[in-house]
Amino acid sequence: MRTLTTATTLAVLLSSAALAASPAFADSSKVLPVRSTGDIVVDGVHQRVFISDPSNGKIVVTDYSGTVVKQLTSLPSVNGLALSADSGTLYAAVPGGTDAIVAFDTASATESARYPVGDQTNPEYLAFAGGKLWFGYGSATEGNIGTVDLTAPEHTVSLAQDSTSPWYSAPMLDGAQGTLVAGMPGLSPTELGVYDTSSGTLTRTARGNVDGGNMRDLAVTPDGKDVVVADGSPYYEAVYKTADLTAEGQYPAGAYPNAVSIAPNGSVAAGIDTGSQPDVYVFKPGSHTAVREYDFPSTSAGGNADRLAAAGLAWAPDGSRLFAVSSNNDGVYSLRVLDGPTKAATTVTVDAPASAPRAKKLTVKGKVTSKAALPAGTKLTVTRTDLDSPNGKSLPSVTTKADGSYSFTDTPPAGGKVKYTVAYAGDADHAAGSGSDTVDVSRDKPALSIDNNGKVYAYGKNVKFTAHLGTTYKNRTVEIWADPYGPDKPNKLVKSGKVDSHGNLSVTIGLKRDATVTAKFAGDARYQPRSAASTVGAQVSVSTSVSGHYKSKSAWGQTYYFFHKSKNPLFTTKMPYYPNRAQKFEFEVYYQGKWYPGDPEYFKLGSDGVSKVSYGGNHSEDVGWRLRIRSSYINSASGDTVNSTTHGAWKYFTFTS
């Protein structure tokens, strides 16, 4: 709610050369360590922003980027702030039992003086006018205006400067050119009073109720002739003449105005407290049509938009930045730094074809719009970003027509995603702006293959896989990935490299499970990405040993194990373990020249991969019969699908008496 004095403006002009040479920066936002905000002032000489936090009893000091550099604490309920004309001293109104105006050296951000104003006076608001520091003070029914005479050696404090005591409680103050304006916050209708301070004393020149209520902020124009008031209603910031408080105009911001700040050059920033409209509106001197609007995004988990804090706007004295305090639904406050606020926002649209063939001419068109019209012939820069120029390549600039439209042609040399970015650099009246659009430019399909698809190999076999890549543009690199079956084994890059002069790249892989082996080509500027897969099988290793026999010998063309009829044969099978894996156990009997199967059974493997099966029963009936058993892994039926079906060898046996 601060309006800078002429002396402050001169001090800033003397120090602004370095700022003018600084590069432009984008709008930014940083979190503030506060639970509330009361007032905000900007020191252009030291490039510091001061924000009072009544709830925490402190003043937060940030630099121009919003980074907190210091916190001034032990200031219970501190509210109003004012900056001296030379930006050397910050003054803070501290009620809450302290009842003092506290001064701080701005260069060091340390307390330099304290001026008690009387017990239970509750000073709340500060303003400079006529060479004196004025403060609004008082609890309910006791409002008035006091002063600290900073020109007197003892810095005299005087109370009750309006002898009629017209204010219900502490009035909000602002001043310029010897004129001090007071307003009663929070009441309806809004009460305003105007005082002449040029003589060093307070002389009321106008007083009355104005159209509106629930005042949240006010600011006096640099020439002292008008005051702009942010009332909760009506839905605009109203302007009144300080001479007689007659209506002078309005700044049409929106519903629930809650903040106003005026720059030394007369630019006005008006803010509102609603989540459904832009939060801040900027008006250039003499204009009542917003040249710039700012709509704060949401920073809370709930998604509701952040909202401007009451009296939460302040200009950098040179007008290069506008500082705004916002809060979200989670009670988190942020300082938003708005760059070049009096420059009209510029929108650049870019419309390129969704797709296009490579090496063929295409047309890109668009339009540049701004609240402040741009002249025909405005220069725009064009950049093409593609696979050949990932950092962007400058194309010939293009100029706008009278309606802001433009078009240009280009022949994209590279395929894939091709982005065209069109940018306007901005000028004294227009903010920079840019836009982009992406074209999917065609690329040829390369030949890519990998061998061995469909083959099945023995367990642990080292298999050579060869990928073959056909013609490409620049990229000759192929990756080979091996993805063993089963969720416990990840897809793994086994080789990456350039193919040889024949287009081949080979790798040897030890196969212990079924696997998908994939060759991948990432593509280049003229050939699209490609992959080719080969699915191969890996058997398990199956071994079965026989025990309990009294002899083994070759008979009937096989090796037979002989058992006494009193002995149960034990068959021990071993194969690679996998969770819930079972072996298929088959039994057959030979009769009249042919083997006849019994009912097979599945037996789970132990964690060591071993399964033991004892062949029991009355073996007296088995004497003389030729028998055989076999252990197998059956894909899926054995409890998993990570290997290919594998049959073990038949084991032959018979019983004797």
C-alpha positions in Angstrom: 0.0 0.0 0.0 3.1 2.2 -0.3 3.5 5.2 -2.7 7.1 6.4 -3.0 8.0 10.0 -2.5 9.8 12.2 -5.0 13.0 12.0 -2.8 12.9 8.2 -2.9 12.4 8.3 -6.6 15.5 10.4 -7.1 17.5 8.2 -4.9 16.5 5.2 -6.9 17.3 6.9 -10.2 20.8 7.6 -9.0 21.2 3.9 -8.2 19.3 2.3 -11.1 22.1 2.3 -13.7 23.2 -1.1 -12.6 19.7 -2.4 -12.8 19.2 -1.2 -16.3 22.3 -3.1 -17.4 21.1 -6.3 -15.8 19.6 -9.0 -18.0 15.8 -9.5 -18.0 14.5 -12.3 -15.8 11.4 -14.4 -15.7 8.6 -14.2 -13.2 9.4 -16.3 -10.1 7.9 -17.3 -6.8 9.5 -18.4 -3.5 8.0 -19.5 -0.3 8.0 -17.1 2.7 8.5 -18.3 6.3 5.5 -16.4 7.5 2.0 -17.2 8.9 0.5 -13.9 7.9 1.4 -10.7 6.2 0.6 -7.1 7.2 2.6 -4.8 4.9 5.3 -4.9 2.2 7.8 -2.2 1.1 10.6 -2.2 -1.4 14.1 -0.7 -1.0 15.4 0.0 -4.5 18.8 1.2 -3.3 19.8 -2.0 -1.6 17.4 -4.2 -3.6 15.6 -5.5 -0.6 11.9 -6.4 0.1 10.5 -6.1 3.6 7.4 -8.0 4.6 5.8 -7.9 8.1 4.3 -11.0 9.7 2.0 -10.0 12.6 1.3 -13.5 13.6 4.9 -14.4 14.1 6.0 -10.9 15.3 8.7 -10.5 12.7 9.8 -8.8 9.5 11.1 -11.0 6.7 13.8 -9.5 4.5 14.3 -10.9 0.9 16.4 -9.9 -2.0 14.9 -9.0 -5.4 14.7 -12.7 -6.3 12.6 -13.5 -3.3 15.3 -15.3 -1.4 15.1 -14.7 2.3 18.3 -12.9 3.6 17.3 -12.1 7.1 14.4 -12.1 9.6 13.9 -9.3 12.1 12.3 -10.9 15.2 10.8 -10.0 18.6 8.3 -7.5 17.1 4.9 -8.6 18.5 2.1 -8.1 16.0 4.2 -5.9 13.8 2.1 -4.5 11.0 2.7 -1.2 9.0 6.0 -0.4 7.4 7.5 2.8 5.9 10.8 3.5 4.1 12.7 6.8 4.5 13.2 9.0 1.5 16.8 8.0 1.1 16.0 4.2 1.6 18.4 4.3 4.6 15.9 3.5 7.3 12.9 1.2 7.6 10.2 2.0 10.1 7.8 -0.5 11.6 4.7 0.0 13.7 4.8 -2.5 16.6 1.7 -2.7 18.8 1.1 -5.9 20.9 2.4 -4.4 24.2 5.5 -2.9 22.6 3.7 0.3 21.4 6.6 1.7 19.5 7.8 2.7 16.1 11.0 0.7 15.6 13.7 1.8 13.1 16.1 -0.4 11.2 19.2 0.4 9.2 18.4 -1.0 5.7 22.0 -1.6 4.7 22.6 -4.0 7.6 19.0 -4.9 8.5 19.6 -4.2 12.2 17.6 -2.1 14.7 18.9 1.4 14.9 16.3 3.2 17.1 13.0 2.7 18.9 10.4 5.4 19.6 7.8 4.5 22.3 4.4 6.1 21.5 2.6 5.4 24.7 1.2 2.4 26.6 -1.8 0.7 24.9 -1.7 3.1 21.9 -1.4 0.1 19.5 0.3 1.8 16.5 -0.7 -0.1 13.3 -0.1 2.0 10.1 2.7 4.3 8.9 3.2 6.9 6.1 5.5 9.8 5.3 4.1 13.2 4.4 5.4 16.7 4.8 8.8 15.6 6.1 7.2 13.7 9.1 6.4 10.1 9.8 2.7 9.7 10.6 1.2 6.7 12.3 -2.4 5.5 12.7 -3.0 4.1 16.2 -5.7 3.2 18.7 -8.0 0.3 19.7 -11.8 0.3 19.3 -13.3 3.8 19.8 -9.8 5.3 20.3 -8.4 5.7 16.8 -6.3 8.7 15.9 -3.2 9.8 14.1 0.2 10.5 15.7 3.6 11.7 14.4 7.3 11.2 14.9 9.2 14.4 14.0 12.3 12.9 12.5 13.7 16.4 11.8 13.8 17.2 15.5 17.0 16.2 17.3 15.0 14.2 19.9 12.6 12.8 17.3 9.5 14.0 19.2 6.5 11.7 19.3 3.1 13.5 19.3 -0.3 11.9 19.6 -3.9 13.0 18.8 -3.0 15.1 15.8 -6.6 15.1 14.7 -8.2 16.9 17.7 -11.7 15.7 16.7 -10.7 12.1 17.2 -12.9 10.9 14.3 -11.6 7.4 13.8 -13.1 4.3 15.4 -9.7 2.5 15.6 -6.3 2.9 14.0 -6.7 4.4 10.5 -4.7 3.2 7.5 -2.4 5.9 6.1 -0.6 6.9 2.9 0.8 10.2 1.7 2.5 12.1 -1.1 3.4 15.8 -1.8 2.4 17.0 1.7 -1.0 15.3 1.5 -1.9 12.5 4.0 -4.9 10.3 3.4 -6.4 8.2 6.2 -9.0 5.4 5.8 -10.9 3.1 8.2 -10.2 -0.5 7.3 -12.9 -3.2 7.6 -16.0 -1.0 8.1 -18.9 -0.1 5.9 -19.3 2.4 4.4 -15.7 3.3 3.9 -14.5 6.4 5.8 -11.8 8.6 4.3 -10.0 11.7 5.6 -7.5 14.0 3.8 -5.0 16.1 5.7 -2.6 18.9 4.6 0.8 18.3 6.3 2.8 21.0 4.4 3.0 23.2 7.5 4.3 20.4 9.7 1.0 20.0 11.4 -2.1 18.0 10.5 -4.9 20.1 8.9 -8.0 18.2 7.8 -9.1 19.3 4.3 -11.7 16.7 3.5 -13.6 13.9 5.2 -16.5 11.6 4.4 -18.0 8.3 3.5 -17.4 7.0 0.0 -19.2 4.4 -2.1 -17.9 1.0 -0.8 -17.1 -0.9 2.3 -14.7 -3.3 4.0 -11.6 -1.3 2.9 -8.5 -3.5 2.6 -5.9 -1.0 1.2 -5.4 2.5 -0.2 -2.6 4.4 -2.1 -2.1 8.1 -2.9 -0.9 9.0 -6.4 2.6 10.4 -6.6 1.3 14.0 -7.2 -1.0 13.7 -4.2 -4.1 14.6 -6.1 -5.9 11.3 -6.0 -6.3 8.3 -3.7 -7.1 4.8 -4.9 -9.1 2.6 -2.6 -9.4 -1.2 -2.6 -12.8 -2.0 -0.9 -14.3 -5.4 -0.7 -17.1 -3.9 -2.7 -17.8 -2.4 -5.2 -15.8 -4.7 -7.6 -13.2 -2.2 -8.7 -10.5 0.0 -7.2 -12.2 3.4 -6.8 -10.4 6.7 -7.4 -11.2 9.8 -5.4 -9.9 13.4 -5.5 -8.0 14.3 -2.4 -9.3 17.8 -2.7 -12.9 16.9 -1.8 -13.2 13.1 -2.0 -15.4 13.2 -5.1 -15.2 10.2 -7.4 -12.5 10.5 -10.1 -12.7 7.1 -11.8 -12.0 3.5 -11.3 -9.6 0.6 -12.1 -11.8 -2.3 -13.1 -10.0 -5.3 -11.6 -12.7 -7.6 -10.4 -14.5 -9.0 -7.4 -13.3 -8.3 -3.8 -10.5 -5.8 -4.3 -7.9 -6.1 -1.6 -4.7 -4.4 -2.6 -3.4 -1.4 -4.6 0.1 0.0 -5.1 1.2 3.0 -7.3 4.6 3.3 -8.8 6.5 6.6 -8.9 5.6 7.0 -12.6 1.9 6.6 -11.8 1.5 3.0 -12.9 -1.2 1.3 -10.8 -1.3 -2.3 -9.6 -4.7 -3.5 -8.4 -5.4 -6.8 -6.8 -8.4 -8.8 -5.8 -9.2 -11.7 -3.5 -10.9 -14.4 -5.5 -9.9 -17.7 -7.0 -11.9 -17.5 -10.2 -10.3 -14.4 -11.8 -6.8 -13.1 -12.4 -5.3 -11.9 -9.1 -3.4 -8.7 -10.2 -4.2 -6.1 -12.9 -1.6 -3.5 -14.0 -2.6 -0.1 -15.5 -0.2 2.2 -17.2 -0.2 5.9 -16.2 -3.4 7.6 -17.4 -5.0 4.4 -18.6 -7.9 2.6 -16.9 -7.6 -0.5 -19.1 -5.3 -3.2 -17.7 -2.2 -3.7 -19.8 -1.2 -6.9 -17.9 -3.0 -9.5 -15.8 -1.5 -12.1 -13.5 -3.4 -15.3 -12.5 -1.6 -17.2 -9.8 -1.5 -21.0 -10.2 -2.2 -23.4 -7.4 0.6 -24.5 -5.1 -1.6 -26.5 -2.7 -2.4 -30.2 -2.7 -6.1 -29.5 -3.1 -5.6 -27.7 -6.4 -7.4 -24.4 -5.5 -5.6 -21.4 -6.9 -3.4 -19.3 -4.7 -4.8 -15.9 -3.7 -3.3 -12.4 -3.3 -2.8 -11.3 0.3 -4.5 -8.1 1.5 -2.3 -5.1 1.0 0.2 -7.5 -0.7 1.4 -5.4 -3.6 4.5 -3.3 -3.9 6.5 -1.8 -6.8 10.2 -1.7 -7.3 10.9 2.1 -7.4 12.1 1.9 -11.0 9.0 0.1 -12.1 10.9 -2.9 -13.4 9.3 -5.3 -11.0 6.1 -5.8 -9.0 6.2 -7.8 -5.8 3.1 -9.7 -4.8 2.4 -11.8 -1.7 0.1 -14.8 -2.1 -1.1 -17.6 0.0 -2.5 -21.1 -0.7 -5.1 -23.4 0.9 -2.4 -24.9 3.1 -1.6 -21.6 4.6 1.7 -21.3 2.8 2.7 -17.8 1.7 4.9 -16.9 -1.3 6.6 -13.8 -2.6 6.0 -13.5 -6.4 8.4 -11.4 -8.4 6.6 -10.1 -11.5 9.0 -8.9 -14.2 8.2 -6.0 -16.5 4.7 -5.6 -15.2 3.8 -2.6 -17.3 4.7 -4.4 -20.5 1.8 -5.8 -22.3 1.8 -9.6 -22.3 2.6 -11.0 -25.8 1.1 -14.3 -27.1 2.7 -16.1 -30.0 0.8 -18.9 -31.6 2.5 -21.4 -33.9 0.6 -23.7 -36.2 2.6 -26.3 -38.1 1.3 -29.5 -39.9 0.8 -32.5 -37.6 2.9 -34.6 -40.0 5.0 -34.0 -43.1 7.4 -35.9 -45.4 11.1 -35.3 -44.9 12.9 -33.1 -47.4 9.7 -31.7 -48.6 8.6 -28.0 -48.1 6.1 -27.3 -45.4 4.4 -24.1 -44.2 4.3 -22.8 -40.6 1.9 -20.0 -39.7 0.7 -18.2 -36.6 -0.1 -14.9 -35.0 1.3 -12.5 -32.5 -1.3 -10.8 -30.2 -1.0 -8.3 -27.3 -3.2 -5.9 -25.5 -0.9 -3.2 -26.8 -1.0 -3.6 -30.6 2.2 -4.5 -32.4 3.0 -2.7 -35.6 3.2 -4.5 -39.0 6.7 -5.7 -39.7 7.4 -6.8 -36.2 10.4 -9.1 -36.3 10.2 -12.6 -35.0 13.0 -15.1 -34.6 12.5 -18.7 -35.8 14.3 -21.8 -34.4 14.1 -25.4 -35.6 15.0 -28.2 -33.2 15.4 -31.7 -34.6 17.6 -34.8 -34.3 20.4 -33.1 -36.4 20.2 -29.9 -34.3 19.1 -30.9 -30.8 20.1 -27.5 -29.4 18.2 -25.6 -32.1 19.1 -24.1 -35.4 18.3 -20.5 -36.3 16.2 -20.0 -39.4 15.6 -16.8 -41.3 13.6 -14.3 -39.2 10.0 -13.5 -40.2 7.9 -10.4 -39.9 4.2 -9.9 -39.0 1.5 -8.5 -41.2 -0.8 -5.7 -40.1 -3.1 -8.2 -38.2 -0.2 -9.8 -36.4 -0.2 -12.9 -38.5 2.9 -14.4 -40.1 3.9 -17.5 -42.1 7.1 -19.1 -43.5 8.2 -22.2 -45.3 10.9 -24.7 -44.4 12.2 -28.0 -45.8 13.1 -30.2 -42.8 16.3 -32.1 -43.5 15.8 -34.4 -40.5 12.9 -36.7 -39.7 11.3 -37.5 -36.3 9.9 -34.8 -34.0 10.7 -31.4 -35.5 9.9 -28.4 -33.3 9.5 -24.8 -34.7 9.8 -22.1 -32.0 8.8 -18.5 -32.9 9.8 -15.8 -30.5 9.3 -12.1 -30.1 12.0 -10.3 -28.2 9.8 -7.6 -26.6 10.3 -3.9 -26.4 9.6 -1.0 -24.0 5.9 -1.6 -24.2 5.6 -5.3 -24.8 6.8 -8.3 -22.9 8.8 -11.0 -24.7 6.8 -14.0 -25.9 7.2 -17.2 -27.7 5.4 -20.3 -28.9 6.1 -23.6 -30.6 4.6 -26.5 -32.5 5.9 -29.9 -33.4 5.7 -31.7 -36.7 6.1 -35.5 -37.0 8.4 -35.7 -40.0 8.6 -39.1 -41.8 11.6 -41.3 -41.7 12.4 -44.5 -43.7 12.1 -47.9 -42.1 15.4 -49.7 -41.8 15.9 -53.4 -42.1 16.8 -55.1 -38.8 16.8 -58.8 -37.9 18.3 -61.2 -35.3 18.7 -64.9 -35.9 17.9 -68.1 -34.1 14.2 -67.4 -33.7 12.2 -70.5 -32.6 15.2 -72.7 -31.9 15.5 -74.7 -28.7 18.9 -75.4 -27.0 20.2 -77.6 -24.3 20.5 -76.2 -20.8 23.5 -73.9 -20.4 24.3 -73.9 -24.1 26.4 -70.9 -25.3 24.5 -69.6 -28.3 25.8 -66.9 -30.7 23.2 -64.4 -31.8 23.8 -62.1 -34.7 21.8 -58.9 -35.4 21.8 -57.5 -38.9 21.2 -53.8 -39.7 20.4 -52.6 -43.2 21.0 -49.1 -44.7 20.8 -46.1 -42.3 21.9 -42.5 -42.3 24.5 -41.8 -39.6 23.7 -44.1 -36.7 25.2 -47.6 -37.1 24.8 -48.6 -33.4 22.7 -51.6 -32.4 21.8 -52.8 -28.9 21.2 -56.5 -28.1 19.0 -57.2 -25.1 18.3 -60.6 -23.4 15.1 -61.0 -21.5 15.0 -64.5 -19.7 11.6 -65.8 -18.9 10.4 -65.3 -15.3 9.8 -62.2 -13.2 12.9 -62.6 -11.2 15.3 -62.0 -14.2 15.3 -58.5 -15.7 15.7 -57.6 -19.3 19.4 -56.9 -19.7 21.6 -55.1 -22.2 24.2 -57.7 -23.2 25.9 -55.8 -26.0 25.9 -52.4 -27.7 28.1 -51.4 -30.5 28.5 -50.4 -34.1 27.8 -53.1 -36.7 30.6 -54.3 -38.9 31.0 -53.6 -42.6 28.4 -56.3 -43.3 25.9 -54.7 -40.9 26.3 -57.4 -38.3 26.8 -57.4 -34.5 27.1 -60.6 -32.6 27.0 -61.7 -29.0 27.2 -65.1 -27.3 24.7 -65.8 -24.5 24.5 -68.7 -22.1 21.0 -70.0 -22.2 19.5 -71.4 -19.0 15.9 -70.3 -19.6 13.7 -69.5 -22.5 14.5 -66.0 -23.5 13.5 -63.2 -25.9 16.6 -61.7 -27.5 15.9 -58.3 -29.0 18.0 -56.1 -31.4 17.3 -52.4 -31.1 18.2 -49.6 -33.4 17.5 -46.1 -31.9 17.0 -44.4 -35.2 18.6 -41.4 -36.7 17.6 -38.3 -38.6 16.4 -40.2 -41.6 15.6 -43.7 -40.4 13.1 -44.5 -37.7 13.7 -46.6 -34.6 13.3 -50.3 -35.1 13.5 -53.5 -33.0 13.5 -57.2 -34.0 13.1 -60.1 -31.6 14.1 -63.7 -31.5 12.4 -66.1 -29.0 14.5 -69.1 -28.2 14.0 -72.1 -25.9 16.3 -73.5 -23.2 15.7 -77.0 -21.9 16.5 -78.0 -18.4 19.1 -80.5 -17.4 17.5 -83.8 -16.1 19.4 -86.6 -14.5 17.9 -89.6 -12.7 19.9 -92.1 -10.6 18.7 -95.5 -9.5 19.5 -97.1 -6.1 18.5 -100.3 -4.3 19.4 -102.7 -7.1 21.7 -105.7 -6.6 23.1 -105.5 -10.1 22.9 -103.8 -13.5 23.7 -105.3 -16.9 23.0 -104.9 -20.5 19.8 -106.8 -21.5 17.3 -106.5 -24.3 19.4 -103.8 -25.9 19.4 -101.5 -22.8 21.1 -101.2 -19.4 18.7 -102.9 -16.9 18.7 -102.6 -13.1 17.9 -105.8 -11.3 16.0 -105.8 -7.9 15.1 -108.5 -5.5 11.3 -108.7 -5.1 11.7 -107.6 -1.5 13.4 -104.3 -2.4 11.7 -101.0 -3.4 13.6 -99.2 -6.1 14.5 -95.5 -5.3 14.7 -93.1 -8.2 16.4 -89.8 -7.5 15.9 -87.0 -10.1 17.7 -83.7 -10.2 16.9 -80.7 -12.4 17.4 -76.8 -12.0 15.2 -75.5 -9.1 12.4 -73.0 -9.7 9.6 -72.1 -7.2 6.8 -74.7 -7.3 8.5 -76.7 -10.0 7.6 -80.4 -10.2 9.0 -83.3 -12.3 6.7 -85.5 -14.4 7.3 -89.1 -13.4 6.2 -91.7 -16.0 6.0 -95.5 -15.6 5.7 -98.1 -18.4 5.5 -101.9 -18.6 6.6 -104.0 -21.6 4.1 -106.6 -22.9 4.0 -108.6 -26.1 6.5 -106.3 -27.9 5.1 -103.0 -26.8 5.5 -100.5 -24.0 2.3 -99.6 -22.1 2.1 -96.5 -20.0 0.7 -96.2 -16.5 -0.7 -93.0 -15.0 2.0 -90.3 -14.7 2.4 -88.3 -11.5 4.0 -85.0 -10.7 6.4 -84.7 -7.8 7.7 -81.3 -6.5 11.4 -80.6 -6.4 13.1 -79.7 -3.2 14.9 -76.4 -2.9 18.0 -78.3 -4.0 16.3 -79.3 -7.2 16.0 -83.0 -6.1 13.0 -85.3 -6.2 13.1 -88.8 -4.8 10.4 -91.4 -5.8 10.3 -94.9 -4.2 8.5 -97.6 -6.3 6.6 -99.6 -3.7 4.0 -102.4 -3.7 4.0 -106.2 -3.9 6.9 -106.9 -6.1 6.2 -110.7 -6.2 3.8 -109.9 -9.0 6.5 -107.9 -10.8 9.0 -110.7 -11.1 10.0 -111.2 -14.7 8.3 -108.1 -16.1 10.3 -105.5 -17.9 9.7 -102.0 -16.5 10.9 -98.5 -17.2 10.5 -94.9 -15.7 11.3 -91.5 -17.0 11.5 -88.0 -15.3 10.6 -84.9 -17.4 10.0 -81.2 -17.2 6.8 -80.2 -19.0 6.4 -76.5 -19.7 3.4 -75.1 -17.8 2.3 -78.6 -16.4 5.5 -78.7 -14.2 4.4 -75.5 -12.5 6.2 -72.8 -14.5 6.9 -71.7 -18.0 10.5 -70.5 -17.9 12.0 -73.4 -19.7 11.2 -75.6 -22.7 9.8 -79.1 -22.3 12.7 -81.6 -21.6 12.5 -85.4 -21.2 15.0 -87.3 -19.2 16.4 -90.7 -20.2 14.4 -93.9 -19.6 15.6 -96.0 -16.8 15.0 -99.8 -17.3 14.6 -102.3 -14.4 13.1 -105.6 -13.5 12.5 -107.8 -10.4 13.8 -111.3 -9.6 12.9 -113.7 -6.9 
